């Protein structure tokens, strides 16, 4: 085993869209384990939109990554050495291990992964944070009913692909929004969305949504914010529910967009808009994982992984994810 750990640390804070120069690849020695710690070699590293917000020096639900600090992020890997009673060499585990090849952890926030149940990569995808985000963000926040219309923005991403399928499982009419024609085709032909459109070519969002949602919108799962969300809010039905998962259209702006003030519409429709963090549902994670696994096993739920080979490609893959180059879950395979 190597005694050197390669890590990506934050070199500078981006102004607008991140650049590879915002990250430094460094080498550090792997520290000796203390009592209660274990060493994980990371196999698959997760790349997610929330990481862009952690690069800013701004108050949020989590502290920003500091200059010179290892970039935050989830990963799954194999336990190589252990001084922890609950983890032994050969076990697989997932947690917030960061952008590095080896992680030393005391086990807090870490869970074991059974490689016999599903590929270990799913532990940071459909059977991990994105899957749980889709599950609780749709079912708990929006509470969709059979026959209702569910709109999903960012529908071809790791979370959006799952939200739309869960909505279909629950008997809803599901509409997706994506930024590439091939993704639109994937949503409708492979995942069973009732309709979808390309927001980059169909730019009159209100007209397109009114056409695809003739009976209005009952549930809106928002991954993007911005003009798409402005249009969706105008079509909310009485007592509609909106789940705010992400605002990726806003993450890389140097200046905030000026938009219409639409909160008055909520008075007319008596709709609910709720933001959430998947960590809010930590006590119920086993419930969500069990149900998602059952849906996968029965063929009701499909997932797609976009895998980039090589740890050194983390920044490039991250920037590509922010540009929408991936379909489904974006991963980097380090081993």
N, C-alpha and C positions, 0 to 999 in steps of 0.2 A: 504494500500500500504506500502511496506517496505520502511524504511528510509535509508537502506543500499544498496549501489551499489557494486556489484562484478565486478571486472575488471581484465583483463589479461594485464600485463605490460611486456615490454621487459626486461628480467633479465640479459642477456648476448648476445653477438653477436656470431652466430654459426660459427664454422670452418668446412666447408663442409656441410653435411646434418644437418638440424636442429634437436634438441633434445627437449623433453618436458621440460628439465631443463633450456632451454633458456627463459622460460616464468615463471612469478610469478602470482599467483592468489591472489589478495588483496581485502580488503573491505574498502570502503570509504563512508562517508555520502553523500547523494544526496544534492547538494547545493540549496539554495533558488533561485527562478527565479528572474531575473532582468527584467526591462521593455524591451519588444521586444523579449523575450525568451520563449521557451516552452520545456516541458519535454516529452520524448518519451520512452516508454518501448519497448525494441527491442524483436521482435518475431522470426524473421529469420535472421541469420547472414551469410554473404557471405564469402566463402574462395576461394581465387584466387591466381594463381602463382606469380603475381606481388608482393605480400606481402613478398615473400622471398627476393627480391632485396631491399626492404625497411628495412630489418634487417641488411644490411651491412652499414658500415660507409664509403660510397663512393658517389661521385658526380653522380647524375642521373637527370632524368626529374622531380623528386620530392625529397624533403628533407628526409633523413633517419629518422626512428623512433629512438628516443634517449633512452638510458638506463633509465629505470624507467618510461617511457612514455607508455600510453595506445596504444596497437597495432592498427594500422590503418586497416580500412575495412568498407565495405558497409553493411547496414542492413535495414530492414523494420520493422516498429512497429507502435504502437498506441499512439496517443497524450493523455497524462493523465492530464496535467495541462498546461495552456497557458496564457502568457501575450503578445501574438503576434496577430495582427489583422487578419492575414490570416490563422491561424491554431487554431482550437478549440478542446476541449476534445472530443474524439471519432473519430477524423480524423485518417487516416493512412498516414504515410509518409515514404519516403526512402531518405537516404543520407549517407555520410561517418561518421557514428556514432561511429565506433571503436568497439573493442572487450570488450564490457561491457553490463550489463543488462539494464541500464538506461542511456540516453544521454540528456544533456541540450544543446540546439542549438538556434541560432538566425535566423535560416531559410535559411541562405546562402547556395546555392547548394542543397537545400532540395526540393523535389517535393511531391505533394499529390498523393496518390494511391487510386483508386476506387476499393474497394473490391468486387463490383458487376460485374466488367468486367472480372476479372480473379482472381485466388487465389493470395493472397498478396505476397506469396513467389516468384512469377514470376517477381516482381518488382526489384529483385536483380539477375534475371536470364534471361530468354528469353525476357522479357519486361523490361530489365534493362541494365546494363553495358555490360554483355556478348553478349546479343542480338544485341545491337547497335554496338559493336565491330565487330561482324560478318557482319552485314549489310553494314556499311560504309567501313570496311576493304576490303571486297570483291568487292562491287559494285563501290565504288569510286576509290579505289586504283588500282584494277585489271580490272575493266570494262569488265567483261566476255561477250563474244558473243555466240549466239546459235551455237552448233556444236563444240565449243572449248573444249579442255581437261583441267580440273581443278584438281590439286593435293592439298590435304589438309593433312598436318602433324598434329599430336595431334588431330586426327579427331574424337575421341570419347569423347573429353572434352566438357566443357560448350560452348565454342566458335566453335570448330571444327565441332560438330554435326550440328550446325546451318549453318555454311558456306557451307558444302556439300549440304544441302537441298536447300539453296538459289541458289546455282549453278545449281541444277537440275531444279528448278523453271524457271531459265533463259535459259534452253535448252542445258546445257552443259553435257559432259561426265565427271563424277566425280570419282576420285580415292582417297581413304583414307588410312591413315597409323595409326595403333594403336599397343598396346603392349600386348594384350590378345586375344586369339582366340574367346572368347565370344563377345568381343567388335567388332572384325572384322565381326562376324556373325550379330551383331546388326546393324552395318553400312549398310551392303548389304541387309539384309532381312527385317529390320524394317524401315530404313531411305531411302532406295532406291539408295544408292551409287552403281555405276556400278561395282566396284571392290574395294578390300581392302586387305591389308596383315599385318601380325604380324612381326614387325621389330625385335623382340627378337628371333624369330625362322628363319626368312628369312633375314640373315645378309649380303647377297650380294645385297646391296640396289640398286646399279646401274643396275645390271642384272634384278632384280625384277621389277624395275620401267620401264626399257626398254621393258620388256614383257607386262606390264599392260598399258603402254603408247606408243603403236607402232607408233603413229603419233606425238610423242613428247609432250611437256608440254607447254600450252599457258598461264596458270595462276597457280601460286604456292602460296598458303596461308601457311606461315611458322609460326608454333607455337613452334618449337623445336630447330632449328639450328643444329650445329654439322655435323656428317657424313651423316645424311639423307639429309640435305640441300646441302652438297657438291655433292651428287649423283644427286639430282634434277637439280642443275644448269647445269650439263653436258647434260641435255636433253631438255633445253629450246629451243623453236622454235623462228623463226624470230619475233622480236617485242613482245616477251613474257613479262608478267608483274608479279612481285614478291611482295607480301605484307608481310612485316616483322611485325608480331604481337607479338611474344614472342620467347624466346630462352631457354626453360625450361631444355633442356639437359645440359645447361651450368651453371645453377643457383647454383648448389650445389658442383661445382668443387673447390678443394682447390688450384689447379694450372690450368691455362688456357690450353686448348687443342692446340696442334700444328696441323694445317690443311693445305690443299693445297691452293695455291693462284689462285683463279679462276676468278678474276675480268676481266681478258683478254677475257674470253668467252663472256662478255657483248658487247665487240666491234664486235665480229663476228655476234652475234644474234641481236645486237642493242636493247637489252632488258632493261627494267626498273626495278630497285629494290627500293622500298620505305618503310621506316619505318613510323609508325603512332601511334598516341594516340587517343583513342576514344573521349577524351575531345576536340580535335581539331574540332569536329563536333557538339559541344554543341548547336549552333544556329539552327541546323537541327534535334535535337533529336525528336521533335514531329512528324516529317515526318517519321523517322525510326520506332518509336513506333507504329504509326498508321498502317504502312504497315505490320510490324511483327504481330500485332494483327489481321489484316485481313487475313493473311496467316494461322494463327492458327485457326481462326474461320471457314475458308473454308476447313480445313483439309490438307492443303498443307504443313504445318510445324508442326512437332512433337517436343516435348521436354521431357527430363527426369531429375528428381531431385533425387540426392542421399542425404538423410537427416539423420543426426546423432542427436539423442535426448540428450539434456542436455548441458547447457552452460559450465559446467566444462570440457566438452570433446573437447573444441575448439582446443587445441594444438594437441591432438591425431588425430582429423579429418583433421587438416591442414597438418600434416606430411603424413597422408594417401593419401591426394590429391596430394602432391608432388611426391609420389611413384606411382601414377596412379591407385589407388584403386577405384576411382569413375568412373562412366559413366555419362556423362552429367554434370549438375551443382551440386557442392558440397555445402551443406548448413548445418548449425547447428540450430536446433529449440530450442530456449531458453524458450519459453512459450507454 
